[in-house]
Amino acid sequence: MAAEKSQLGYAEKGTSDLEGSAISSPPAEDDDLPDVDVGKSDEERAKLDKALVWKIDLWLIPWLSLLYLLSFLDRTNIGNAKVANIEKGIGTTGRDYNDALTIFFVSYAGMEPITNILLKKYSPRVFFTTIIFLWGAIMTLMGCVQNQAGLLACRWFLGLAEAGLFPGVNYYLSCWYRRSELGLRAALFFSAAALAGSFGGLLAAAIAKMEGVGGYEGWRWIFILEGLLTVFVGIFCWWMVNNFPDTARFLTSDERIRALRRLRADNQARAETEEFSRKYVFAALKDWKTWGYAVIYMGCLCPLYSFSLFLPTIIQGMGYKSQTRVQLLSVPPYAVAAAMTVTIGVIADRTRWRGYCNIVVAFIGCVGFAMLLGSTNVHVQYAGTFLGAVGIYPTVANTLTWASNNVEGVYKRGVMVGVVVGWGNMNGVVSSNIYIASEKPKYTTGHATVLAYMIVCLLGGSIFMHLALRRENSLRKAGKRDHWLENKNEEELRMMGDVRPDFIYTFRTFGYPTGTTVQSSKLRFRDENLTVAGTKVAPTVIRASAAGLAAMPNGEPASNKATNLGSLRHESREGIFVEYVVQKGVQEELT
């Protein structure tokens, strides 16, 4: 058994949330990517790495966030149009408005699972440019509808066109960043959804003043102008979107190589050599974690869509009559939610407490919707919208990152995230039908349903996953899963992915004081954001078997202990790349 483990030569972890843990690749894999920084010190390499990430951030994150802001704005501005009297304009009654919301999620969730296949086939530049231009055109045409049938048709095709952006960007980011870097980027990207609500309220308040211009009602101008803005941005996508690091026009040739090497060190390059197989689909569908995270995510998405689609209606139900005031009052809760989303992204990336973050934030959201449900005081209800927003938006990006970190293998991860996201978006159908006009102003069914989703699925599911992963980690550390390695060859061990006993799930951290002697048997995880002597270093494998090692690089006898402060690289006699690390201050266990 020990031989089987040492044969692996890699250790594990779980990382940040939009990706998963990974296995360190032997240095031989980098032979086709020359080290352009030969002769540079660790400090110089770290400085170059930081500059590279910052350059990628500046090019990718603002633009992708703008795209998602437009996406969320265009799918939810129908809530602002409702306040601006779209129902009266096209003669809808009863549940017609809810039907228009529902049909979007049917096409959206149905199309979502295949969008990444199209992205990989046609390239990110072609894919993103096409879908953004299309949904902008559809949104513009929605300003010309004359009846319910036209509105339903536009919402259906809008769902088809928008379906590819969210999963597409998540995959796209994973092709540029290490796993430990994705949590914050995902939070920044998704904070655009909250900003869309904030910006949408301000924009709708201004555009609605165009009532009668050109013979069009104000709600029509909301759709037309916001749609034309999306078309304009979509055209520029052709020049703004770079496919992948190896062809990025904004990077120098050396920076492209550095980007590829850092991804390969993070095991992000396996998609280049893995061929898709149905076994990855079955592995994801049989994995209990897939369904655990699907439950949590439905606890995020039903409240998310309910809030974003009906917040103007909820505020109007509090007794405010002025359309402009209703639109403007919807802005502050979204702004607070956007700030909280980024804050949670930073905290979760630094601490890896993704489960704890979900639990605390979900509890805040439950309090908010309890206030909306239980009080008739306008001020209490409005305060409840702030807590509700804070409890919903941060959990979306955090949950996806948490899920991705705890599955190994590019295709299995893709299937798992696809199932989780697809199932979550199907709950938009529920969101569209729980705020019933006849229940105004209390909206008891809507608030109660959202509160139940948050308590049972989001809060309860997060607690369950946290405890279940902690139990599984304990069993793996105690060696009670080691029998899974029996009678497996090297390839079979590699293909086990997150089922492998030395894969440790992310949920918490703990510390070792400086100078502590740490048994290598306890270092069975991967730390992707180590600080060694004050300098951040590249991802490092810190589970190392002493088998076959003659001595450490500093001349110390090889042993099962690493007492050195710093990073000591070497190769075993079998050529297995290993690295012992004792971090100054805190040693993180990415579980």
Helices and strands as residue ranges (DSSP letters): H 2-8, G 27-32, H 42-83, H 86-90, H 96-122, H 124-142, H 148-162, H 165-174, G 179-181, H 182-207, G 208-210, G 213-215, H 218-240, G 245-247, H 253-265, G 268-272, H 278-286, H 288-317, H 323-329, H 331-351, H 354-374, H 378-405, H 410-426, H 428-431, G 437-439, H 444-452, I 453-459, H 460-477, G 482-485, H 490-495, G 497-499, E 518-519, G 520-522, E 526-527, E 531-532, E 535-536, E 540-541, E 561-562, E 566-571, E 577-582
